[in-house]
Amino acid sequence: MYFGYSIIYVASVPETLAFYDKAFGLQTGFLHESELYGELKTGATTLAFAADEMAKVNGLSMRPNRANERPAGYEIALVTDDPESAFDKAVSAGAVAVTAPQAKPWGQIVGYLRDNNGCLVEICSPIGG
């Protein structure tokens, strides 16, 4: 078994993909013609988004991710060699700053943002570097 992908349910898949491109430079790898599912090019593990209505189609019940509500108990971690610049770029693209990047005792630089859906996004340097 291996970890293949995460799917985050959002109000608008195309808007979310566009936001991640503008804020983090992550390009769309796939968008279904229905616009109910899409994936970002993120390396070996895929970050995907599905429209809220897909949760119902799949028989799931959940609290929707919304910018004006408290974030759910997960975060998306994006690793970069320059977390400070990446953080600033994301904020200028519409991400909401939560905690500015700061050095952690384990040697990593970590900052937190909220995306256009209110999801927590960690911008960090590689661990140990």
N, CA, C and O atoms as CSV, one atom per row, in Angstrom:
chain,resi,resn,atom,element,x,y,z
A,1,MET,N,N,0.835,-1.167,0.000
A,1,MET,CA,C,0.000,0.000,0.000
A,1,MET,C,C,0.886,1.237,0.000
A,1,MET,O,O,1.988,1.220,0.549
A,2,TYR,N,N,0.401,2.313,-0.618
A,2,TYR,CA,C,1.123,3.581,-0.608
A,2,TYR,C,C,0.125,4.727,-0.658
A,2,TYR,O,O,-1.031,4.548,-1.042
A,3,PHE,N,N,0.589,5.903,-0.265
A,3,PHE,CA,C,-0.256,7.089,-0.263
A,3,PHE,C,C,-0.259,7.672,-1.663
A,3,PHE,O,O,0.773,8.145,-2.140
A,4,GLY,N,N,-1.405,7.645,-2.327
A,4,GLY,CA,C,-1.484,8.064,-3.715
A,4,GLY,C,C,-1.940,9.493,-3.924
A,4,GLY,O,O,-1.368,10.212,-4.743
A,5,TYR,N,N,-2.967,9.916,-3.192
A,5,TYR,CA,C,-3.487,11.262,-3.390
A,5,TYR,C,C,-4.411,11.670,-2.250
A,5,TYR,O,O,-4.904,10.832,-1.496
A,6,SER,N,N,-4.632,12.966,-2.144
A,6,SER,CA,C,-5.624,13.532,-1.240
A,6,SER,C,C,-6.637,14.274,-2.084
A,6,SER,O,O,-6.281,14.923,-3.067
A,7,ILE,N,N,-7.897,14.179,-1.702
A,7,ILE,CA,C,-8.960,14.925,-2.365
A,7,ILE,C,C,-9.576,15.852,-1.334
A,7,ILE,O,O,-9.986,15.415,-0.258
A,8,ILE,N,N,-9.639,17.127,-1.666
A,8,ILE,CA,C,-10.253,18.116,-0.796
A,8,ILE,C,C,-11.514,18.610,-1.498
A,8,ILE,O,O,-11.473,18.987,-2.669
A,9,TYR,N,N,-12.622,18.606,-0.783
A,9,TYR,CA,C,-13.892,19.045,-1.346
A,9,TYR,C,C,-14.003,20.564,-1.227
A,9,TYR,O,O,-13.764,21.141,-0.166
A,10,VAL,N,N,-14.372,21.195,-2.339
A,10,VAL,CA,C,-14.410,22.654,-2.432
A,10,VAL,C,C,-15.666,23.107,-3.182
A,10,VAL,O,O,-16.329,22.309,-3.846
A,11,ALA,N,N,-15.974,24.378,-3.067
A,11,ALA,CA,C,-17.146,24.921,-3.758
A,11,ALA,C,C,-16.947,24.944,-5.271
A,11,ALA,O,O,-17.868,24.624,-6.023
A,12,SER,N,N,-15.746,25.320,-5.723
A,12,SER,CA,C,-15.477,25.420,-7.163
A,12,SER,C,C,-14.094,24.863,-7.472
A,12,SER,O,O,-13.082,25.426,-7.053
A,13,VAL,N,N,-14.054,23.766,-8.199
A,13,VAL,CA,C,-12.783,23.158,-8.569
A,13,VAL,C,C,-11.973,24.078,-9.491
A,13,VAL,O,O,-10.793,24.296,-9.215
A,14,PRO,N,N,-12.547,24.630,-10.576
A,14,PRO,CA,C,-11.752,25.515,-11.441
A,14,PRO,C,C,-11.176,26.730,-10.704
A,14,PRO,O,O,-10.025,27.101,-10.934
A,15,GLU,N,N,-11.963,27.346,-9.824
A,15,GLU,CA,C,-11.466,28.499,-9.066
A,15,GLU,C,C,-10.321,28.094,-8.143
A,15,GLU,O,O,-9.358,28.842,-7.977
A,16,THR,N,N,-10.427,26.919,-7.547
A,16,THR,CA,C,-9.378,26.441,-6.648
A,16,THR,C,C,-8.103,26.142,-7.411
A,16,THR,O,O,-7.016,26.509,-6.964
A,17,LEU,N,N,-8.217,25.480,-8.557
A,17,LEU,CA,C,-7.030,25.195,-9.377
A,17,LEU,C,C,-6.355,26.492,-9.817
A,17,LEU,O,O,-5.128,26.597,-9.786
A,18,ALA,N,N,-7.142,27.467,-10.222
A,18,ALA,CA,C,-6.589,28.766,-10.642
A,18,ALA,C,C,-5.898,29.459,-9.464
A,18,ALA,O,O,-4.832,30.049,-9.634
A,19,PHE,N,N,-6.493,29.391,-8.284
A,19,PHE,CA,C,-5.894,29.994,-7.101
A,19,PHE,C,C,-4.539,29.364,-6.794
A,19,PHE,O,O,-3.571,30.080,-6.539
A,20,TYR,N,N,-4.459,28.030,-6.815
A,20,TYR,CA,C,-3.204,27.351,-6.496
A,20,TYR,C,C,-2.116,27.636,-7.531
A,20,TYR,O,O,-0.930,27.656,-7.201
A,21,ASP,N,N,-2.515,27.851,-8.761
A,21,ASP,CA,C,-1.543,28.237,-9.789
A,21,ASP,C,C,-1.010,29.637,-9.489
A,21,ASP,O,O,0.201,29.859,-9.484
A,22,LYS,N,N,-1.910,30.567,-9.242
A,22,LYS,CA,C,-1.519,31.961,-8.996
A,22,LYS,C,C,-0.744,32.115,-7.675
A,22,LYS,O,O,0.267,32.816,-7.626
A,23,ALA,N,N,-1.215,31.469,-6.623
A,23,ALA,CA,C,-0.621,31.654,-5.296
A,23,ALA,C,C,0.646,30.833,-5.080
A,23,ALA,O,O,1.576,31.287,-4.412
A,24,PHE,N,N,0.685,29.616,-5.648
A,24,PHE,CA,C,1.780,28.708,-5.333
A,24,PHE,C,C,2.536,28.194,-6.560
A,24,PHE,O,O,3.517,27.464,-6.423
A,25,GLY,N,N,2.086,28.571,-7.745
A,25,GLY,CA,C,2.759,28.126,-8.957
A,25,GLY,C,C,2.529,26.658,-9.285
A,25,GLY,O,O,3.298,26.067,-10.043
A,26,LEU,N,N,1.484,26.064,-8.724
A,26,LEU,CA,C,1.157,24.660,-9.002
A,26,LEU,C,C,0.174,24.604,-10.170
A,26,LEU,O,O,-0.930,25.143,-10.087
A,27,GLN,N,N,0.573,23.966,-11.229
A,27,GLN,CA,C,-0.234,23.925,-12.439
A,27,GLN,C,C,-1.243,22.792,-12.404
A,27,GLN,O,O,-1.048,21.775,-11.738
A,28,THR,N,N,-2.325,22.995,-13.139
A,28,THR,CA,C,-3.347,21.965,-13.273
A,28,THR,C,C,-2.797,20.805,-14.087
A,28,THR,O,O,-2.253,20.993,-15.176
A,29,GLY,N,N,-2.946,19.608,-13.544
A,29,GLY,CA,C,-2.546,18.403,-14.259
A,29,GLY,C,C,-3.720,17.762,-14.959
A,29,GLY,O,O,-3.557,17.107,-15.989
A,30,PHE,N,N,-4.925,17.951,-14.393
A,30,PHE,CA,C,-6.125,17.358,-14.956
A,30,PHE,C,C,-7.337,18.097,-14.424
A,30,PHE,O,O,-7.415,18.396,-13.233
A,31,LEU,N,N,-8.277,18.389,-15.301
A,31,LEU,CA,C,-9.585,18.919,-14.919
A,31,LEU,C,C,-10.615,18.185,-15.751
A,31,LEU,O,O,-10.612,18.277,-16.979
A,32,HIS,N,N,-11.501,17.454,-15.081
A,32,HIS,CA,C,-12.546,16.716,-15.785
A,32,HIS,C,C,-13.482,17.706,-16.478
A,32,HIS,O,O,-13.714,18.805,-15.976
A,33,GLU,N,N,-14.010,17.312,-17.620
A,33,GLU,CA,C,-14.887,18.200,-18.401
A,33,GLU,C,C,-16.102,18.661,-17.607
A,33,GLU,O,O,-16.665,19.713,-17.911
A,34,SER,N,N,-16.517,17.910,-16.607
A,34,SER,CA,C,-17.648,18.305,-15.755
A,34,SER,C,C,-17.263,19.425,-14.789
A,34,SER,O,O,-18.138,20.074,-14.216
A,35,GLU,N,N,-15.967,19.656,-14.604
A,35,GLU,CA,C,-15.400,20.619,-13.653
A,35,GLU,C,C,-15.701,20.256,-12.202
A,35,GLU,O,O,-15.646,21.107,-11.315
A,36,LEU,N,N,-16.022,18.978,-11.970
A,36,LEU,CA,C,-16.311,18.512,-10.622
A,36,LEU,C,C,-15.098,17.851,-9.963
A,36,LEU,O,O,-15.142,17.515,-8.780
A,37,TYR,N,N,-14.016,17.666,-10.726
A,37,TYR,CA,C,-12.817,17.036,-10.199
A,37,TYR,C,C,-11.602,17.554,-10.960
A,37,TYR,O,O,-11.629,17.695,-12.183
A,38,GLY,N,N,-10.531,17.835,-10.211
A,38,GLY,CA,C,-9.295,18.275,-10.836
A,38,GLY,C,C,-8.099,17.946,-9.971
A,38,GLY,O,O,-8.220,17.740,-8.763
A,39,GLU,N,N,-6.928,17.899,-10.616
A,39,GLU,CA,C,-5.683,17.579,-9.926
A,39,GLU,C,C,-4.618,18.610,-10.262
A,39,GLU,O,O,-4.611,19.195,-11.345
A,40,LEU,N,N,-3.716,18.816,-9.305
A,40,LEU,CA,C,-2.563,19.677,-9.513
A,40,LEU,C,C,-1.332,18.825,-9.781
A,40,LEU,O,O,-1.249,17.683,-9.329
A,41,LYS,N,N,-0.383,19.380,-10.513
A,41,LYS,CA,C,0.916,18.741,-10.699
A,41,LYS,C,C,1.735,19.044,-9.448
A,41,LYS,O,O,2.211,20.164,-9.264
A,42,THR,N,N,1.894,18.041,-8.595
A,42,THR,CA,C,2.559,18.248,-7.311
A,42,THR,C,C,3.676,17.250,-7.036
A,42,THR,O,O,4.182,17.188,-5.915
A,43,GLY,N,N,4.065,16.476,-8.027
A,43,GLY,CA,C,5.113,15.487,-7.800
A,43,GLY,C,C,4.520,14.100,-7.661
A,43,GLY,O,O,3.523,13.774,-8.305
A,44,ALA,N,N,5.133,13.288,-6.820
A,44,ALA,CA,C,4.750,11.883,-6.704
A,44,ALA,C,C,3.370,11.675,-6.087
A,44,ALA,O,O,2.689,10.705,-6.417
A,45,THR,N,N,2.953,12.562,-5.206
A,45,THR,CA,C,1.651,12.447,-4.561
A,45,THR,C,C,0.731,13.542,-5.085
A,45,THR,O,O,1.088,14.721,-5.074
A,46,THR,N,N,-0.441,13.152,-5.539
A,46,THR,CA,C,-1.367,14.087,-6.175
A,46,THR,C,C,-2.222,14.815,-5.152
A,46,THR,O,O,-2.737,14.213,-4.210
A,47,LEU,N,N,-2.364,16.120,-5.351
A,47,LEU,CA,C,-3.316,16.925,-4.599
A,47,LEU,C,C,-4.487,17.177,-5.532
A,47,LEU,O,O,-4.333,17.804,-6.580
A,48,ALA,N,N,-5.661,16.686,-5.145
A,48,ALA,CA,C,-6.844,16.781,-5.988
A,48,ALA,C,C,-7.957,17.533,-5.262
A,48,ALA,O,O,-7.974,17.630,-4.035
A,49,PHE,N,N,-8.877,18.057,-6.055
A,49,PHE,CA,C,-10.037,18.761,-5.522
A,49,PHE,C,C,-11.285,18.216,-6.203
A,49,PHE,O,O,-11.285,17.929,-7.400
A,50,ALA,N,N,-12.346,18.078,-5.418
A,50,ALA,CA,C,-13.631,17.653,-5.948
A,50,ALA,C,C,-14.680,18.643,-5.476
A,50,ALA,O,O,-14.585,19.190,-4.377
A,51,ALA,N,N,-15.675,18.867,-6.312
A,51,ALA,CA,C,-16.762,19.782,-5.965
A,51,ALA,C,C,-17.571,19.196,-4.814
A,51,ALA,O,O,-17.702,17.979,-4.692
A,52,ASP,N,N,-18.109,20.070,-3.976
A,52,ASP,CA,C,-18.924,19.638,-2.842
A,52,ASP,C,C,-19.995,18.646,-3.260
A,52,ASP,O,O,-20.263,17.683,-2.541
A,53,GLU,N,N,-20.607,18.868,-4.405
A,53,GLU,CA,C,-21.685,17.973,-4.841
A,53,GLU,C,C,-21.196,16.548,-5.085
A,53,GLU,O,O,-21.994,15.611,-5.046
A,54,MET,N,N,-19.899,16.367,-5.335
A,54,MET,CA,C,-19.346,15.023,-5.517
A,54,MET,C,C,-19.379,14.233,-4.209
A,54,MET,O,O,-19.478,13.006,-4.226
A,55,ALA,N,N,-19.296,14.928,-3.082
A,55,ALA,CA,C,-19.400,14.239,-1.797
A,55,ALA,C,C,-20.763,13.560,-1.703
A,55,ALA,O,O,-20.861,12.407,-1.282
A,56,LYS,N,N,-21.802,14.273,-2.092
A,56,LYS,CA,C,-23.150,13.697,-2.067
A,56,LYS,C,C,-23.263,12.524,-3.029
A,56,LYS,O,O,-23.857,11.500,-2.692
A,57,VAL,N,N,-22.694,12.664,-4.232
A,57,VAL,CA,C,-22.715,11.580,-5.216
A,57,VAL,C,C,-22.038,10.336,-4.647
A,57,VAL,O,O,-22.463,9.212,-4.914
A,58,ASN,N,N,-20.975,10.547,-3.859
A,58,ASN,CA,C,-20.224,9.440,-3.270
A,58,ASN,C,C,-20.827,8.941,-1.956
A,58,ASN,O,O,-20.269,8.053,-1.310
A,59,GLY,N,N,-21.974,9.516,-1.562
A,59,GLY,CA,C,-22.636,9.091,-0.339
A,59,GLY,C,C,-21.975,9.587,0.928
A,59,GLY,O,O,-22.113,8.970,1.984
A,60,LEU,N,N,-21.249,10.705,0.835
A,60,LEU,CA,C,-20.534,11.262,1.978
A,60,LEU,C,C,-21.251,12.483,2.531
A,60,LEU,O,O,-21.890,13.229,1.790
A,61,SER,N,N,-21.140,12.676,3.818
A,61,SER,CA,C,-21.670,13.864,4.473
A,61,SER,C,C,-20.517,14.518,5.223
A,61,SER,O,O,-19.842,13.865,6.019
A,62,MET,N,N,-20.293,15.780,4.976
A,62,MET,CA,C,-19.184,16.475,5.631
A,62,MET,C,C,-19.450,17.969,5.721
A,62,MET,O,O,-20.323,18.505,5.039
A,63,ARG,N,N,-18.681,18.628,6.575
A,63,ARG,CA,C,-18.745,20.079,6.678
A,63,ARG,C,C,-17.975,20.667,5.514
A,63,ARG,O,O,-16.822,20.294,5.294
A,64,PRO,N,N,-18.575,21.572,4.764
A,64,PRO,CA,C,-17.840,22.150,3.631
A,64,PRO,C,C,-16.709,23.072,4.082
A,64,PRO,O,O,-16.785,23.701,5.137
A,65,ASN,N,N,-15.657,23.139,3.263
A,65,ASN,CA,C,-14.548,24.062,3.501
A,65,ASN,C,C,-14.964,25.438,2.993
A,65,ASN,O,O,-15.312,25.599,1.824
A,66,ARG,N,N,-14.925,26.417,3.875
A,66,ARG,CA,C,-15.306,27.775,3.504
A,66,ARG,C,C,-14.354,28.779,4.146
A,66,ARG,O,O,-13.908,28.591,5.277
A,67,ALA,N,N,-14.052,29.839,3.417
A,67,ALA,CA,C,-13.103,30.854,3.876
A,67,ALA,C,C,-13.578,31.572,5.137
A,67,ALA,O,O,-12.757,32.025,5.935
A,68,ASN,N,N,-14.890,31.681,5.324
A,68,ASN,CA,C,-15.417,32.439,6.464
A,68,ASN,C,C,-15.681,31.564,7.689
A,68,ASN,O,O,-16.272,32.030,8.664
A,69,GLU,N,N,-15.248,30.295,7.649
A,69,GLU,CA,C,-15.437,29.397,8.778
A,69,GLU,C,C,-14.088,28.921,9.308
A,69,GLU,O,O,-13.058,29.080,8.653
A,70,ARG,N,N,-14.109,28.356,10.464
A,70,ARG,CA,C,-12.904,27.799,11.073
A,70,ARG,C,C,-12.370,26.666,10.190
A,70,ARG,O,O,-13.152,25.847,9.708
A,71,PRO,N,N,-11.054,26.608,9.974
A,71,PRO,CA,C,-10.523,25.549,9.107
A,71,PRO,C,C,-10.691,24.162,9.724
A,71,PRO,O,O,-10.720,23.997,10.944
A,72,ALA,N,N,-10.800,23.174,8.838
A,72,ALA,CA,C,-10.893,21.782,9.280
A,72,ALA,C,C,-9.547,21.334,9.843
A,72,ALA,O,O,-8.551,22.045,9.709
A,73,GLY,N,N,-9.515,20.174,10.464
A,73,GLY,CA,C,-8.325,19.684,11.151
A,73,GLY,C,C,-7.337,18.972,10.248
A,73,GLY,O,O,-7.002,17.813,10.494
A,74,TYR,N,N,-6.870,19.636,9.221
A,74,TYR,CA,C,-5.807,19.120,8.357
A,74,TYR,C,C,-5.095,20.313,7.741
A,74,TYR,O,O,-5.585,21.441,7.805
A,75,GLU,N,N,-3.941,20.060,7.146
A,75,GLU,CA,C,-3.237,21.115,6.416
A,75,GLU,C,C,-2.582,20.511,5.189
A,75,GLU,O,O,-2.275,19.319,5.143
A,76,ILE,N,N,-2.378,21.356,4.208
A,76,ILE,CA,C,-1.638,21.003,3.003
A,76,ILE,C,C,-0.245,21.575,3.210
A,76,ILE,O,O,-0.114,22.774,3.456
A,77,ALA,N,N,0.797,20.761,3.117
A,77,ALA,CA,C,2.168,21.241,3.314
A,77,ALA,C,C,2.874,21.338,1.969
A,77,ALA,O,O,2.998,20.344,1.253
A,78,LEU,N,N,3.331,22.527,1.631
A,78,LEU,CA,C,4.078,22.767,0.396
A,78,LEU,C,C,5.508,23.131,0.756
A,78,LEU,O,O,5.748,24.082,1.499
A,79,VAL,N,N,6.450,22.371,0.228
A,79,VAL,CA,C,7.862,22.512,0.581
A,79,VAL,C,C,8.587,23.319,-0.491
A,79,VAL,O,O,8.416,23.080,-1.686
A,80,THR,N,N,9.397,24.276,-0.047
A,80,THR,CA,C,10.164,25.141,-0.950
A,80,THR,C,C,11.463,25.556,-0.277
A,80,THR,O,O,11.561,25.580,0.950
A,81,ASP,N,N,12.451,25.880,-1.087
A,81,ASP,CA,C,13.721,26.361,-0.538
A,81,ASP,C,C,13.638,27.794,-0.049
A,81,ASP,O,O,14.531,28.250,0.665
A,82,ASP,N,N,12.573,28.526,-0.421
A,82,ASP,CA,C,12.425,29.923,-0.030
A,82,ASP,C,C,11.006,30.173,0.496
A,82,ASP,O,O,10.193,30.797,-0.187
A,83,PRO,N,N,10.707,29.687,1.710
A,83,PRO,CA,C,9.345,29.826,2.225
A,83,PRO,C,C,8.896,31.271,2.444
A,83,PRO,O,O,7.710,31.575,2.320
A,84,GLU,N,N,9.822,32.151,2.763
A,84,GLU,CA,C,9.438,33.545,2.976
A,84,GLU,C,C,8.894,34.173,1.685
A,84,GLU,O,O,7.838,34.804,1.700
A,85,SER,N,N,9.611,34.001,0.576
A,85,SER,CA,C,9.156,34.555,-0.705
A,85,SER,C,C,7.870,33.885,-1.172
A,85,SER,O,O,6.975,34.551,-1.691
A,86,ALA,N,N,7.775,32.559,-0.989
A,86,ALA,CA,C,6.578,31.829,-1.382
A,86,ALA,C,C,5.372,32.302,-0.575
A,86,ALA,O,O,4.271,32.433,-1.110
A,87,PHE,N,N,5.582,32.554,0.693
A,87,PHE,CA,C,4.522,33.057,1.576
A,87,PHE,C,C,4.029,34.413,1.080
A,87,PHE,O,O,2.826,34.632,0.939
A,88,ASP,N,N,4.967,35.320,0.817
A,88,ASP,CA,C,4.607,36.662,0.340
A,88,ASP,C,C,3.868,36.606,-0.988
A,88,ASP,O,O,2.895,37.334,-1.184
A,89,LYS,N,N,4.314,35.752,-1.904
A,89,LYS,CA,C,3.652,35.600,-3.200
A,89,LYS,C,C,2.219,35.112,-3.018
A,89,LYS,O,O,1.299,35.614,-3.663
A,90,ALA,N,N,2.037,34.140,-2.143
A,90,ALA,CA,C,0.700,33.596,-1.898
A,90,ALA,C,C,-0.233,34.658,-1.315
A,90,ALA,O,O,-1.390,34.761,-1.723
A,91,VAL,N,N,0.265,35.437,-0.370
A,91,VAL,CA,C,-0.554,36.501,0.227
A,91,VAL,C,C,-0.934,37.531,-0.836
A,91,VAL,O,O,-2.073,37.998,-0.867
A,92,SER,N,N,0.010,37.885,-1.701
A,92,SER,CA,C,-0.307,38.862,-2.755
A,92,SER,C,C,-1.305,38.294,-3.768
A,92,SER,O,O,-1.959,39.051,-4.485
A,93,ALA,N,N,-1.422,36.965,-3.827
A,93,ALA,CA,C,-2.375,36.317,-4.733
A,93,ALA,C,C,-3.729,36.056,-4.070
A,93,ALA,O,O,-4.635,35.514,-4.703
A,94,GLY,N,N,-3.867,36.437,-2.804
A,94,GLY,CA,C,-5.157,36.299,-2.140
A,94,GLY,C,C,-5.214,35.326,-0.984
A,94,GLY,O,O,-6.257,35.203,-0.342
A,95,ALA,N,N,-4.125,34.628,-0.697
A,95,ALA,CA,C,-4.110,33.758,0.480
A,95,ALA,C,C,-4.149,34.628,1.728
A,95,ALA,O,O,-3.675,35.764,1.717
A,96,VAL,N,N,-4.710,34.095,2.791
A,96,VAL,CA,C,-4.810,34.838,4.042
A,96,VAL,C,C,-3.711,34.350,4.987
A,96,VAL,O,O,-3.628,33.163,5.305
A,97,ALA,N,N,-2.874,35.285,5.428
A,97,ALA,CA,C,-1.781,34.942,6.345
A,97,ALA,C,C,-2.344,34.529,7.700
A,97,ALA,O,O,-3.234,35.185,8.241
A,98,VAL,N,N,-1.817,33.438,8.238
A,98,VAL,CA,C,-2.174,32.988,9.579
A,98,VAL,C,C,-0.985,33.197,10.497
A,98,VAL,O,O,-1.104,33.848,11.535
A,99,THR,N,N,0.165,32.648,10.121
A,99,THR,CA,C,1.405,32.792,10.880
A,99,THR,C,C,2.545,32.973,9.890
A,99,THR,O,O,2.750,32.126,9.021
A,100,ALA,N,N,3.287,34.063,10.011
A,100,ALA,CA,C,4.417,34.313,9.120
A,100,ALA,C,C,5.479,33.223,9.290
A,100,ALA,O,O,5.588,32.626,10.361
A,101,PRO,N,N,6.257,32.965,8.245
A,101,PRO,CA,C,7.303,31.950,8.347
A,101,PRO,C,C,8.274,32.260,9.493
A,101,PRO,O,O,8.715,33.394,9.675
A,102,GLN,N,N,8.583,31.222,10.247
A,102,GLN,CA,C,9.518,31.363,11.358
A,102,GLN,C,C,10.315,30.078,11.529
A,102,GLN,O,O,9.866,28.996,11.152
A,103,ALA,N,N,11.493,30.216,12.101
A,103,ALA,CA,C,12.364,29.068,12.335
A,103,ALA,C,C,11.791,28.204,13.442
A,103,ALA,O,O,11.364,28.705,14.482
A,104,LYS,N,N,11.787,26.898,13.206
A,104,LYS,CA,C,11.321,25.931,14.199
A,104,LYS,C,C,12.539,25.266,14.840
A,104,LYS,O,O,13.608,25.238,14.231
A,105,PRO,N,N,12.402,24.732,16.049
A,105,PRO,CA,C,13.540,24.121,16.739
A,105,PRO,C,C,14.187,22.971,15.967
A,105,PRO,O,O,15.358,22.668,16.195
A,106,TRP,N,N,13.465,22.336,15.076
A,106,TRP,CA,C,14.003,21.204,14.317
A,106,TRP,C,C,14.684,21.640,13.026
A,106,TRP,O,O,15.061,20.799,12.211
A,107,GLY,N,N,14.849,22.964,12.831
A,107,GLY,CA,C,15.628,23.476,11.709
A,107,GLY,C,C,14.841,23.836,10.473
A,107,GLY,O,O,15.430,24.168,9.445
A,108,GLN,N,N,13.543,23.782,10.545
A,108,GLN,CA,C,12.692,24.085,9.401
A,108,GLN,C,C,12.109,25.487,9.544
A,108,GLN,O,O,11.879,25.957,10.659
A,109,ILE,N,N,11.867,26.160,8.410
A,109,ILE,CA,C,11.148,27.434,8.388
A,109,ILE,C,C,9.714,27.103,8.000
A,109,ILE,O,O,9.483,26.449,6.982
A,110,VAL,N,N,8.736,27.554,8.810
A,110,VAL,CA,C,7.337,27.191,8.603
A,110,VAL,C,C,6.444,28.409,8.772
A,110,VAL,O,O,6.578,29.169,9.731
A,111,GLY,N,N,5.523,28.582,7.816
A,111,GLY,CA,C,4.489,29.606,7.902
A,111,GLY,C,C,3.150,29.000,7.512
A,111,GLY,O,O,3.103,27.979,6.826
A,112,TYR,N,N,2.064,29.625,7.945
A,112,TYR,CA,C,0.731,29.112,7.659
A,112,TYR,C,C,-0.143,30.164,6.993
A,112,TYR,O,O,-0.116,31.343,7.343
A,113,LEU,N,N,-0.920,29.694,6.019
A,113,LEU,CA,C,-1.863,30.519,5.268
A,113,LEU,C,C,-3.198,29.793,5.214
A,113,LEU,O,O,-3.311,28.628,5.594
A,114,ARG,N,N,-4.209,30.515,4.731
A,114,ARG,CA,C,-5.478,29.881,4.374
A,114,ARG,C,C,-5.720,30.140,2.896
A,114,ARG,O,O,-5.510,31.253,2.413
A,115,ASP,N,N,-6.162,29.116,2.181
A,115,ASP,CA,C,-6.410,29.264,0.749
A,115,ASP,C,C,-7.780,29.879,0.488
A,115,ASP,O,O,-8.450,30.321,1.421
A,116,ASN,N,N,-8.193,29.910,-0.757
A,116,ASN,CA,C,-9.473,30.530,-1.117
A,116,ASN,C,C,-10.683,29.784,-0.567
A,116,ASN,O,O,-11.791,30.321,-0.589
A,117,ASN,N,N,-10.501,28.571,-0.078
A,117,ASN,CA,C,-11.579,27.789,0.530
A,117,ASN,C,C,-11.504,27.781,2.049
A,117,ASN,O,O,-12.347,27.176,2.712
A,118,GLY,N,N,-10.500,28.449,2.601
A,118,GLY,CA,C,-10.312,28.465,4.043
A,118,GLY,C,C,-9.459,27.325,4.563
A,118,GLY,O,O,-9.301,27.181,5.775
A,119,CYS,N,N,-8.898,26.503,3.666
A,119,CYS,CA,C,-8.055,25.382,4.070
A,119,CYS,C,C,-6.691,25.881,4.520
A,119,CYS,O,O,-6.154,26.829,3.948
A,120,LEU,N,N,-6.132,25.249,5.539
A,120,LEU,CA,C,-4.798,25.605,5.998
A,120,LEU,C,C,-3.732,25.094,5.041
A,120,LEU,O,O,-3.765,23.943,4.607
A,121,VAL,N,N,-2.791,25.968,4.720
A,121,VAL,CA,C,-1.659,25.606,3.875
A,121,VAL,C,C,-0.384,25.974,4.623
A,121,VAL,O,O,-0.185,27.122,5.019
A,122,GLU,N,N,0.468,24.982,4.805
A,122,GLU,CA,C,1.781,25.220,5.417
A,122,GLU,C,C,2.783,25.443,4.298
A,122,GLU,O,O,2.871,24.642,3.368
A,123,ILE,N,N,3.532,26.523,4.387
A,123,ILE,CA,C,4.642,26.789,3.470
A,123,ILE,C,C,5.899,26.564,4.288
A,123,ILE,O,O,6.104,27.224,5.307
A,124,CYS,N,N,6.750,25.631,3.851
A,124,CYS,CA,C,7.894,25.285,4.681
A,124,CYS,C,C,9.130,24.962,3.853
A,124,CYS,O,O,9.056,24.645,2.666
A,125,SER,N,N,10.258,25.057,4.526
A,125,SER,CA,C,11.513,24.604,3.942
A,125,SER,C,C,11.608,23.091,4.154
A,125,SER,O,O,10.877,22.528,4.969
A,126,PRO,N,N,12.507,22.439,3.419
A,126,PRO,CA,C,12.698,21.010,3.665
A,126,PRO,C,C,13.159,20.796,5.110
A,126,PRO,O,O,13.843,21.647,5.679
A,127,ILE,N,N,12.786,19.671,5.693
A,127,ILE,CA,C,13.228,19.351,7.045
A,127,ILE,C,C,14.746,19.158,7.030
A,127,ILE,O,O,15.297,18.451,6.187
A,128,GLY,N,N,15.392,19.804,7.983
A,128,GLY,CA,C,16.845,19.718,8.082
A,128,GLY,C,C,17.563,20.641,7.117
A,128,GLY,O,O,18.783,20.554,6.974
A,129,GLY,N,N,16.827,21.525,6.450
A,129,GLY,CA,C,17.492,22.416,5.504
A,129,GLY,C,C,16.711,23.642,5.382
A,129,GLY,O,O,17.088,24.542,4.631
